[in-house]
Amino acid sequence: MKKYFTNRKLKTMKKLMMAAMLVAGMCSANIFAQAPQQPPQGQGNKEDRVEALRIAFISQQLNLSPQEAQNFWPVYNQFRGDMKTLQQNFKPGGNGQFTAEQQLDMEQKKLDLKKKYKNQFEGALGKDKVNQLYNIERQFHEKLKELREQRQQQKGNIQGPGPNGPRGGGRPGGRF
């Protein structure tokens, strides 16, 4: 059977797809930079919006060249898929809570997965940017946590200051 796409067409399509991803990432980066208190509303489901913000944040922070982006994103997406599968297979015990051993086992599996992909990331980005990548992921999670807390406060889901509020910590006198 004759192949519909030639290698040249495939390469061109890949470049166009990567350019589209970069443009989408840049647009998302602008949204993230301009409105850090809330992710975009009404655009797909919550998980898709978080992933769009993740892509934009990582792209912006790593300052990826088109070649680096083309090499990096397929590997990173595979890594994220493996990480997601790992987390989905991680189930709590009968009481709905994880034991200390389960938690340590999960942390070890995450670490093993990061080590597995480290060489592939280095091949796509170089050692310096891989060193930055893990810090950037941590920063993204911190920003995401801040955004969620701000949204909860705006919705009124968190009580104001007082004995049981954010500053009270549930202790008498409101001190930690």
C-alpha positions as CSV (number, residue, x, y, z in Angstrom):
1,M,0.0,0.0,0.0
2,K,1.3,3.4,-0.9
3,K,2.0,5.7,2.0
4,Y,-0.1,8.8,2.0
5,F,2.4,11.0,3.8
6,T,6.0,11.2,2.8
7,N,8.7,11.8,5.4
8,R,8.9,15.4,4.2
9,K,5.2,15.9,4.8
10,L,5.4,14.3,8.2
11,K,8.2,16.5,9.2
12,T,6.3,19.6,8.0
13,M,3.2,18.5,9.9
14,K,5.2,17.9,13.0
15,K,6.7,21.4,12.8
16,L,3.3,22.9,12.2
17,M,1.9,21.0,15.2
18,M,4.8,22.1,17.4
19,A,4.3,25.7,16.3
20,A,0.6,25.5,17.2
21,M,1.5,24.0,20.6
22,L,4.0,26.8,21.2
23,V,1.5,29.5,20.2
24,A,-1.1,27.9,22.5
25,G,1.5,27.7,25.2
26,M,2.4,31.4,24.8
27,C,-1.3,32.4,24.9
28,S,-1.7,30.3,28.1
29,A,1.4,31.9,29.5
30,N,-0.1,35.3,29.0
31,I,-3.3,34.2,30.8
32,F,-1.3,32.7,33.6
33,A,0.9,35.9,33.9
34,Q,-2.0,38.3,33.7
35,A,-4.5,36.6,35.9
36,P,-2.6,34.5,38.4
37,Q,-5.5,34.3,40.8
38,Q,-7.7,32.1,38.5
39,P,-7.2,29.7,35.7
40,P,-9.2,30.4,32.6
41,Q,-12.9,29.7,33.0
42,G,-15.2,27.7,30.6
43,Q,-12.4,26.3,28.5
44,G,-12.6,22.5,28.6
45,N,-12.6,20.6,31.9
46,K,-10.6,21.4,34.9
47,E,-7.8,18.9,34.1
48,D,-7.4,20.4,30.6
49,R,-7.1,23.9,31.9
50,V,-4.5,22.8,34.5
51,E,-2.5,21.0,31.8
52,A,-2.6,24.1,29.5
53,L,-1.3,26.2,32.4
54,R,1.4,23.6,33.1
55,I,2.6,23.6,29.4
56,A,2.6,27.4,29.3
57,F,4.4,27.8,32.6
58,I,7.1,25.2,31.7
59,S,7.6,26.6,28.2
60,Q,7.9,30.1,29.5
61,Q,10.3,29.2,32.4
62,L,12.5,26.9,30.4
63,N,12.5,29.3,27.4
64,L,12.4,26.4,25.0
65,S,13.7,26.8,21.4
66,P,11.5,25.3,18.7
67,Q,14.0,22.3,18.4
68,E,14.0,21.8,22.2
69,A,10.2,21.9,22.3
70,Q,9.9,19.4,19.5
71,N,12.2,17.0,21.3
72,F,11.0,17.7,24.9
73,W,7.2,17.7,24.8
74,P,6.7,14.1,23.5
75,V,9.0,12.8,26.2
76,Y,7.4,15.0,28.9
77,N,3.9,14.0,27.9
78,Q,4.9,10.3,28.1
79,F,6.4,11.0,31.5
80,R,3.2,12.7,32.7
81,G,1.1,9.8,31.4
82,D,3.2,7.3,33.3
83,M,3.0,9.4,36.4
84,K,-0.8,9.7,36.1
85,T,-1.1,5.9,35.6
86,L,1.1,5.4,38.7
87,Q,-1.1,7.7,40.8
88,Q,-4.3,6.1,39.5
89,N,-3.1,2.7,40.5
90,F,-2.2,3.9,44.0
91,K,-5.1,2.9,46.3
92,P,-5.6,3.6,50.0
93,G,-6.1,0.9,52.5
94,G,-9.5,-0.3,53.8
95,N,-9.9,2.7,56.1
96,G,-9.5,5.1,53.1
97,Q,-6.1,6.3,54.3
98,F,-2.6,5.4,53.1
99,T,-0.2,3.7,55.4
100,A,3.3,5.1,56.0
101,E,4.7,2.2,54.0
102,Q,2.3,2.9,51.1
103,Q,3.3,6.6,51.1
104,L,7.0,5.8,51.1
105,D,6.4,3.2,48.3
106,M,4.6,5.8,46.2
107,E,7.4,8.4,46.7
108,Q,10.0,5.8,45.7
109,K,8.0,4.9,42.6
110,K,7.8,8.6,41.6
111,L,11.5,9.0,42.2
112,D,12.2,5.9,40.1
113,L,10.1,7.3,37.3
114,K,11.9,10.7,37.4
115,K,15.2,8.8,37.2
116,K,14.0,6.7,34.3
117,Y,13.2,9.9,32.3
118,K,16.1,12.0,33.3
119,N,18.4,10.8,30.5
120,Q,15.6,11.3,27.9
121,F,15.0,14.8,29.2
122,E,18.8,15.5,29.1
123,G,18.8,14.4,25.5
124,A,16.1,16.8,24.6
125,L,17.1,19.8,26.8
126,G,20.6,19.4,28.1
127,K,21.6,19.0,31.7
128,D,21.2,22.7,32.7
129,K,17.5,22.8,31.6
130,V,16.7,19.4,33.2
131,N,18.1,20.8,36.5
132,Q,15.7,23.7,36.1
133,L,12.8,21.4,35.0
134,Y,12.3,19.7,38.4
135,N,12.4,23.1,40.2
136,I,9.9,24.6,37.7
137,E,7.5,21.7,38.3
138,R,7.7,22.3,42.0
139,Q,7.1,26.1,41.5
140,F,4.1,25.2,39.3
141,H,2.6,23.0,42.0
142,E,3.1,25.8,44.5
143,K,1.4,28.4,42.3
144,L,-1.4,26.0,41.5
145,K,-1.9,25.4,45.2
146,E,-2.0,29.2,45.8
147,L,-4.6,29.6,43.0
148,R,-6.8,26.9,44.5
149,E,-6.6,28.5,48.0
150,Q,-7.4,32.0,46.5
151,R,-10.4,30.5,44.6
152,Q,-11.7,28.8,47.8
153,Q,-11.3,32.1,49.7
154,Q,-13.2,34.0,47.0
155,K,-16.0,31.4,47.0
156,G,-16.2,31.7,50.8
157,N,-15.3,28.1,51.4
158,I,-12.7,29.1,53.9
159,Q,-13.7,30.7,57.1
160,G,-12.2,34.1,57.9
161,P,-9.8,34.8,60.7
162,G,-10.8,33.4,64.0
163,P,-10.3,30.4,66.2
164,N,-11.0,28.0,63.3
165,G,-10.0,30.2,60.4
166,P,-6.8,30.2,58.4
167,R,-4.8,32.2,61.0
168,G,-6.4,30.5,64.0
169,G,-5.3,27.0,63.3
170,G,-8.0,25.8,65.7
171,R,-5.9,26.6,68.7
172,P,-6.9,29.0,71.4
173,G,-5.6,32.5,70.9
174,G,-5.3,32.0,67.1
175,R,-1.6,31.2,67.2
176,F,0.3,28.3,65.6
